[in-house]
Amino acid sequence: TRANDFVIVDEKLYLLCSDSYTIQVYDVNTLKNVNTIKLDEVGYYNSIKISKDKTTGILTNITSKELVLFDVKSDKVIQKLPVSVNVHNVVITGK
């Protein structure tokens, strides 16, 4: 599995793997895989960001014109947001 991007939130590492349409979740202390978040097999997921309050993950998909949101606590996809253009990256601002 090839990783496209990653983020660390508290004790978890989220590894975005576009070729397998998954986010592999690892415990940073043991380096063991603790969960796998399955994504729709559409487009090319290229970027993962975490909200400032560390509750929501945001995935960009450069070919499917949508953003995917997942809950950091439950490690589950919670929403897909259609957008009018392909999004390569997002920047989170604010508090």
C-alpha positions in Angstrom: 0.0 0.0 0.0 1.4 3.4 -1.0 0.7 6.3 1.3 -0.3 9.7 -0.2 -0.5 11.7 3.0 -0.6 11.4 6.8 -1.5 13.3 9.9 -1.0 12.5 13.6 -3.8 13.3 16.1 -3.0 12.6 19.7 -1.9 9.0 19.8 -3.1 8.0 16.3 -1.4 8.2 12.9 -3.8 8.4 9.9 -2.2 7.2 6.7 -4.1 8.0 3.5 -3.6 5.2 1.0 -5.3 6.0 -2.3 -4.3 2.8 -4.1 -6.3 0.8 -1.6 -9.0 3.4 -1.0 -8.4 3.3 2.8 -7.1 5.3 5.7 -4.9 3.1 7.8 -5.0 4.1 11.5 -1.9 3.3 13.6 -1.2 3.7 17.3 1.9 5.9 17.4 3.3 4.2 20.6 3.1 0.6 19.3 3.1 1.3 15.6 0.3 -1.3 15.3 -2.6 -0.9 12.9 -5.6 -0.4 15.0 -8.3 0.4 12.4 -8.9 0.7 8.7 -11.4 3.3 7.3 -12.7 2.2 3.9 -13.4 4.9 1.4 -15.5 4.8 -1.7 -13.5 3.4 -4.6 -13.9 6.6 -6.7 -11.3 9.1 -7.9 -8.0 9.8 -6.3 -7.7 10.8 -2.7 -4.6 12.9 -2.2 -4.8 15.0 1.0 -5.9 14.5 4.6 -6.3 17.4 7.1 -7.7 17.5 10.6 -9.9 20.3 12.0 -8.5 22.6 14.7 -10.6 21.0 17.4 -9.3 17.5 16.3 -12.8 16.1 15.8 -13.1 15.9 12.0 -10.8 14.7 9.3 -11.1 16.2 5.8 -10.1 14.3 2.6 -9.7 15.9 -0.8 -10.2 13.9 -4.0 -8.7 15.5 -7.0 -10.9 13.8 -9.6 -14.3 13.2 -8.0 -15.4 16.8 -7.1 -16.1 16.0 -3.4 -14.7 16.4 0.1 -15.0 13.5 2.5 -15.4 14.1 6.2 -14.7 11.5 8.9 -15.1 11.4 12.6 -11.7 11.2 14.4 -13.2 9.6 17.6 -15.1 6.8 15.8 -12.9 6.5 12.7 -15.9 6.5 10.5 -16.9 8.5 7.3 -19.6 10.9 8.3 -20.3 12.9 5.2 -19.5 13.5 1.6 -19.7 17.0 0.4 -20.1 17.6 -3.3 -18.2 20.6 -4.7 -18.2 22.2 -8.1 -14.5 21.7 -8.8 -11.8 19.2 -8.1 -10.1 20.1 -4.9 -6.4 19.4 -4.5 -5.9 20.7 -1.0 -7.7 22.6 1.8 -6.4 25.0 4.4 -8.1 25.1 7.8 -8.1 28.6 9.4 -9.7 30.1 12.5 -9.6 29.1 16.2 
